[in-house]
Amino acid sequence: MRRLVHAAVSFVIVLLAYGAYGWVAVPLIEPVADRPELPVPGGTSGGRDSRPELEMLAVLFPAGSWELDNPKMLENDQFKLLIRDYRNLGDGRVELRPCTMVLLPEAEPDEDARQRMQRAIVLQAPHGALLSFDRPLNISRGDIGRLIAAQMIGPITIRGRGRL
């Protein structure tokens, strides 16, 4: 019985120490989280998104471009794929309309992201592209498979001010 009382007292002491830590030390150590600003319906933003990656793309596209108006974006360190809309055609085929690919150059020493973006190569396919994968897509589950082929539809524009 004595061991049980000692265990209970030890447990209560640990709980009190943890509570004191949470009330005193954590607020001093942890930074205060800023609440993200939510867009106000009918506000002055005009429906445009203020994501930092879209602000970086503003150096590549003129004002009013669909690429700057909250596109769906797939990206990694080497490219950004911008899509306004897509349609799953079944059998592993997906139609993207329109789509734009931004190929990013390797970063130079002491180069910031905006300078790197200015040297990017832009491939625009206003009529879209057709992608084929090795199996049917289930985008809701993130089951995409391996890309087999890609075909740009209609005329495409390739432009850039630099090298990759």
Secondary structure as a PSIPRED ss2 file (coil, helix, strand):
# PSIPRED VFORMAT (PSIPRED V4.0)

   1 M C   1.000  0.000  0.000
   2 R H   0.000  1.000  0.000
   3 R H   0.000  1.000  0.000
   4 L H   0.000  1.000  0.000
   5 V H   0.000  1.000  0.000
   6 H H   0.000  1.000  0.000
   7 A H   0.000  1.000  0.000
   8 A H   0.000  1.000  0.000
   9 V H   0.000  1.000  0.000
  10 S H   0.000  1.000  0.000
  11 F H   0.000  1.000  0.000
  12 V H   0.000  1.000  0.000
  13 I H   0.000  1.000  0.000
  14 V H   0.000  1.000  0.000
  15 L H   0.000  1.000  0.000
  16 L H   0.000  1.000  0.000
  17 A H   0.000  1.000  0.000
  18 Y H   0.000  1.000  0.000
  19 G H   0.000  1.000  0.000
  20 A H   0.000  1.000  0.000
  21 Y H   0.000  1.000  0.000
  22 G H   0.000  1.000  0.000
  23 W H   0.000  1.000  0.000
  24 V H   0.000  1.000  0.000
  25 A H   0.000  1.000  0.000
  26 V H   0.000  1.000  0.000
  27 P H   0.000  1.000  0.000
  28 L H   0.000  1.000  0.000
  29 I H   0.000  1.000  0.000
  30 E C   1.000  0.000  0.000
  31 P C   1.000  0.000  0.000
  32 V C   1.000  0.000  0.000
  33 A C   1.000  0.000  0.000
  34 D C   1.000  0.000  0.000
  35 R C   1.000  0.000  0.000
  36 P C   1.000  0.000  0.000
  37 E C   1.000  0.000  0.000
  38 L C   1.000  0.000  0.000
  39 P C   1.000  0.000  0.000
  40 V C   1.000  0.000  0.000
  41 P C   1.000  0.000  0.000
  42 G C   1.000  0.000  0.000
  43 G C   1.000  0.000  0.000
  44 T C   1.000  0.000  0.000
  45 S C   1.000  0.000  0.000
  46 G C   1.000  0.000  0.000
  47 G C   1.000  0.000  0.000
  48 R C   1.000  0.000  0.000
  49 D C   1.000  0.000  0.000
  50 S C   1.000  0.000  0.000
  51 R C   1.000  0.000  0.000
  52 P H   0.000  1.000  0.000
  53 E H   0.000  1.000  0.000
  54 L H   0.000  1.000  0.000
  55 E H   0.000  1.000  0.000
  56 M H   0.000  1.000  0.000
  57 L H   0.000  1.000  0.000
  58 A C   1.000  0.000  0.000
  59 V C   1.000  0.000  0.000
  60 L C   1.000  0.000  0.000
  61 F C   1.000  0.000  0.000
  62 P C   1.000  0.000  0.000
  63 A C   1.000  0.000  0.000
  64 G C   1.000  0.000  0.000
  65 S C   1.000  0.000  0.000
  66 W H   0.000  1.000  0.000
  67 E H   0.000  1.000  0.000
  68 L H   0.000  1.000  0.000
  69 D C   1.000  0.000  0.000
  70 N C   1.000  0.000  0.000
  71 P C   1.000  0.000  0.000
  72 K E   0.000  0.000  1.000
  73 M E   0.000  0.000  1.000
  74 L E   0.000  0.000  1.000
  75 E E   0.000  0.000  1.000
  76 N C   1.000  0.000  0.000
  77 D C   1.000  0.000  0.000
  78 Q C   1.000  0.000  0.000
  79 F E   0.000  0.000  1.000
  80 K E   0.000  0.000  1.000
  81 L E   0.000  0.000  1.000
  82 L E   0.000  0.000  1.000
  83 I E   0.000  0.000  1.000
  84 R E   0.000  0.000  1.000
  85 D E   0.000  0.000  1.000
  86 Y E   0.000  0.000  1.000
  87 R E   0.000  0.000  1.000
  88 N E   0.000  0.000  1.000
  89 L E   0.000  0.000  1.000
  90 G E   0.000  0.000  1.000
  91 D C   1.000  0.000  0.000
  92 G C   1.000  0.000  0.000
  93 R E   0.000  0.000  1.000
  94 V E   0.000  0.000  1.000
  95 E E   0.000  0.000  1.000
  96 L E   0.000  0.000  1.000
  97 R E   0.000  0.000  1.000
  98 P E   0.000  0.000  1.000
  99 C E   0.000  0.000  1.000
 100 T E   0.000  0.000  1.000
 101 M E   0.000  0.000  1.000
 102 V E   0.000  0.000  1.000
 103 L E   0.000  0.000  1.000
 104 L C   1.000  0.000  0.000
 105 P C   1.000  0.000  0.000
 106 E C   1.000  0.000  0.000
 107 A C   1.000  0.000  0.000
 108 E C   1.000  0.000  0.000
 109 P C   1.000  0.000  0.000
 110 D C   1.000  0.000  0.000
 111 E C   1.000  0.000  0.000
 112 D C   1.000  0.000  0.000
 113 A H   0.000  1.000  0.000
 114 R H   0.000  1.000  0.000
 115 Q H   0.000  1.000  0.000
 116 R H   0.000  1.000  0.000
 117 M H   0.000  1.000  0.000
 118 Q H   0.000  1.000  0.000
 119 R C   1.000  0.000  0.000
 120 A C   1.000  0.000  0.000
 121 I E   0.000  0.000  1.000
 122 V E   0.000  0.000  1.000
 123 L E   0.000  0.000  1.000
 124 Q E   0.000  0.000  1.000
 125 A E   0.000  0.000  1.000
 126 P C   1.000  0.000  0.000
 127 H C   1.000  0.000  0.000
 128 G C   1.000  0.000  0.000
 129 A E   0.000  0.000  1.000
 130 L E   0.000  0.000  1.000
 131 L E   0.000  0.000  1.000
 132 S E   0.000  0.000  1.000
 133 F E   0.000  0.000  1.000
 134 D C   1.000  0.000  0.000
 135 R C   1.000  0.000  0.000
 136 P C   1.000  0.000  0.000
 137 L C   1.000  0.000  0.000
 138 N E   0.000  0.000  1.000
 139 I H   0.000  1.000  0.000
 140 S H   0.000  1.000  0.000
 141 R H   0.000  1.000  0.000
 142 G C   1.000  0.000  0.000
 143 D E   0.000  0.000  1.000
 144 I C   1.000  0.000  0.000
 145 G C   1.000  0.000  0.000
 146 R C   1.000  0.000  0.000
 147 L E   0.000  0.000  1.000
 148 I E   0.000  0.000  1.000
 149 A E   0.000  0.000  1.000
 150 A E   0.000  0.000  1.000
 151 Q E   0.000  0.000  1.000
 152 M E   0.000  0.000  1.000
 153 I C   1.000  0.000  0.000
 154 G C   1.000  0.000  0.000
 155 P C   1.000  0.000  0.000
 156 I C   1.000  0.000  0.000
 157 T E   0.000  0.000  1.000
 158 I E   0.000  0.000  1.000
 159 R E   0.000  0.000  1.000
 160 G E   0.000  0.000  1.000
 161 R C   1.000  0.000  0.000
 162 G C   1.000  0.000  0.000
 163 R C   1.000  0.000  0.000
 164 L C   1.000  0.000  0.000
